[in-house]
Amino acid sequence: MSQGLLLSFLGNNDSGIDQIGQHNKANVTQLGALNDSTVYQQGDNNTATIDQDGFKNISVVEQIGNHNGSTVSQDGKFNDSYVYLEGNNNKATVKQDGEENVSVVEENGTHNNANITQIGNENDSYTYLSGNYNEVYVTQNGYSLDSTILAVGDHNTHDVMQSGYNHDSYIYTQGSNNAQHVTQSGYLWGGSHTSTIETYGNNNTNYVSQGQ
């Protein structure tokens, strides 16, 4: 049996839940006005938890497979989160606090995990994982921060920490057992930073640290 729970307060919030399969669960809580949530689950034992508090936030979660889990928390205005999980035992956690933040997470495979935290305004994060046992951790705290992570392979780890204003990180990983670490900090008067990492192969490790 699939289950869906919706709690909506104040005005004109919209939630849609569509489930095909067994033992799927979706919990949606909306506070504020004009928030929009869509959950689609196909398979068995998938879980989705959506918490929206504010104005005109959008969350879309699509899960195809078994034992996938998504948690999305949005607090503020005009934040967008899109999570697409296909396979088994994939996880995605997205936390947005501020205005006009955008997060996109796509996972295809098994046992992939993405954890995205955005605090501030106009931050963008895009994560694509194809393979098995890949991990992504992105923390953005500031304004106009941009992170792109593309990974194809198995057992790759990506860690991006951005704080301040107008930094850009791009990571492309193809292979297995690679580790990528990027730290960027500094505000407008300290200059903006750009980091690009492209890795082809196995067992590579990269560290980038950029500050004022």
C-alpha positions as a printed Julia matrix, in Angstrom:
212×3 Matrix{Float64}:
  0.0    0.0     0.0
  1.26   3.44   -0.89
  0.76   6.37    1.43
  0.55  10.13    0.96
  0.19  12.82    3.58
 -0.43  16.48    2.81
 -0.58  19.4     5.23
 -1.11  22.82    3.69
 -1.64  26.14    5.51
 -2.44  29.73    4.53
 -3.31  30.07    0.9
 -3.17  28.69   -2.63
 -0.49  26.06   -2.12
 -0.53  23.16   -4.57
  0.57  19.55   -4.01
  0.33  16.53   -6.28
  1.28  12.95   -5.34
  1.26  10.08   -7.85
  2.33   6.59   -6.78
  2.63   3.28   -8.62
  3.83   0.3    -6.63
  3.91  -0.94   -3.07
  4.86   0.61    0.27
  5.75   4.03   -1.09
  5.44   7.05    1.22
  5.18  10.77    0.55
  4.85  13.48    3.2
  4.28  17.09    2.09
  3.98  20.09    4.43
  3.39  23.56    2.99
  3.32  26.83    4.94
  2.89  30.16    3.22
  1.37  30.89   -0.16
  1.67  29.73   -3.77
  4.11  26.93   -3.04
  4.08  24.0    -5.45
  5.07  20.37   -4.79
  4.99  17.38   -7.13
  5.92  13.83   -6.11
  5.97  10.84   -8.49
  6.96   7.42   -7.24
  7.14   4.23   -9.31
  8.37   1.09   -7.64
  8.44  -0.16   -4.07
  9.49   1.25   -0.7
 10.35   4.74   -1.91
 10.09   7.72    0.47
  9.75  11.45   -0.14
  9.49  14.23    2.45
  8.82  17.79    1.3
  8.7   20.82    3.62
  7.97  24.23    2.09
  7.69  27.44    4.09
  7.41  30.74    2.26
  6.26  32.05   -1.09
  6.34  30.52   -4.57
  8.77  27.72   -3.83
  8.76  24.78   -6.26
  9.73  21.19   -5.48
  9.61  18.27   -7.92
 10.6   14.75   -6.82
 10.56  11.79   -9.19
 11.61   8.34   -8.04
 11.72   5.25  -10.24
 12.93   2.03   -8.68
 13.05   0.7    -5.15
 14.15   1.98   -1.76
 14.96   5.48   -2.97
 14.69   8.4    -0.54
 14.35  12.16   -1.0
 14.12  14.96    1.55
 13.55  18.55    0.42
 13.3   21.57    2.74
 12.63  25.04    1.36
 12.4   28.2     3.45
 12.08  31.55    1.69
 10.89  32.77   -1.69
 11.21  31.62   -5.3
 13.41  28.61   -4.52
 13.37  25.69   -6.97
 14.36  22.09   -6.27
 14.27  19.2    -8.75
 15.19  15.65   -7.7
 15.19  12.7   -10.1
 16.25   9.27   -8.82
 16.27   6.19  -11.0
 17.5    2.86   -9.69
 17.68   1.45   -6.2
 18.77   2.78   -2.81
 19.58   6.26   -4.08
 19.3    9.23   -1.69
 18.98  12.98   -2.11
 18.74  15.68    0.57
 18.18  19.3    -0.42
 17.96  22.26    1.97
 17.3   25.76    0.64
 17.06  28.86    2.83
 16.79  32.22    1.09
 15.58  33.49   -2.25
 15.89  32.34   -5.86
 18.09  29.34   -5.17
 18.03  26.49   -7.69
 19.04  22.88   -7.07
 18.89  20.01   -9.57
 19.85  16.47   -8.56
 19.82  13.54  -11.0
 20.93  10.07   -9.97
 20.93   6.92  -12.07
 22.2    3.69  -10.55
 22.37   2.27   -7.05
 23.43   3.59   -3.66
 24.2    7.11   -4.87
 23.85   9.97   -2.41
 23.63  13.75   -2.84
 23.4   16.29   -0.03
 22.84  19.91   -1.13
 22.61  22.91    1.21
 21.95  26.41   -0.12
 21.78  29.44    2.18
 21.46  32.9     0.7
 20.21  34.15   -2.63
 20.57  33.23   -6.3
 22.73  30.16   -5.74
 22.73  27.36   -8.34
 23.66  23.7    -7.87
 23.48  20.95  -10.5
 24.43  17.36   -9.71
 24.37  14.39  -12.07
 25.44  10.94  -10.91
 25.47   7.86  -13.13
 26.8    4.66  -11.6
 26.97   3.2    -8.13
 28.02   4.37   -4.68
 28.82   7.91   -5.73
 28.58  10.73   -3.18
 28.13  14.5    -3.47
 28.18  17.12   -0.72
 27.56  20.74   -1.74
 27.31  23.63    0.71
 26.62  27.13   -0.61
 26.37  30.06    1.78
 26.21  33.47    0.13
 25.1   34.97   -3.15
 25.43  34.01   -6.81
 27.35  30.82   -6.15
 27.42  28.14   -8.85
 28.31  24.45   -8.54
 28.16  21.82  -11.31
 29.09  18.19  -10.64
 28.92  15.5   -13.33
 30.07  11.99  -12.43
 30.02   8.75  -14.38
 31.41   5.68  -12.64
 31.49   4.1    -9.2
 32.63   5.06   -5.71
 33.44   8.68   -6.54
 33.28  11.39   -3.87
 32.72  15.11   -4.43
 32.82  17.83   -1.78
 32.19  21.49   -2.67
 32.04  24.3    -0.12
 31.32  27.82   -1.34
 30.85  30.95    0.73
 30.72  34.6    -0.21
 29.82  36.0    -3.59
 30.03  34.99   -7.25
 32.15  31.82   -7.2
 31.95  29.04   -9.8
 32.94  25.38   -9.44
 32.78  22.79  -12.24
 33.68  19.13  -11.71
 33.57  16.31  -14.26
 34.53  12.82  -13.14
 34.68   9.73  -15.33
 36.0    6.61  -13.68
 35.98   5.05  -10.23
 37.33   5.73   -6.73
 38.09   9.38   -7.45
 37.86  12.15   -4.83
 37.28  15.83   -5.62
 37.41  18.62   -3.02
 36.75  22.32   -3.71
 36.63  25.19   -1.22
 35.87  28.75   -2.37
 35.41  31.81   -0.18
 35.42  35.59   -0.42
 33.02  38.44   -1.07
 32.8   41.02   -3.83
 35.79  43.03   -2.69
 37.89  39.87   -2.52
 37.24  38.88   -6.12
 35.33  35.98   -7.58
 36.85  32.53   -8.05
 36.52  29.88  -10.75
 37.53  26.24  -10.44
 37.44  23.53  -13.13
 38.32  19.89  -12.51
 38.13  17.2   -15.17
 39.18  13.68  -14.25
 39.33  10.58  -16.46
 40.47   7.38  -14.82
 40.59   5.78  -11.41
 41.94   6.52   -7.92
 42.63  10.21   -8.51
 42.41  12.87   -5.78
 42.15  16.62   -6.32
 42.05  19.55   -3.88
 41.26  23.16   -4.79
 41.2   25.94   -2.2
 40.46  29.52   -3.24
 40.06  32.44   -0.86
 40.57  36.17   -0.7
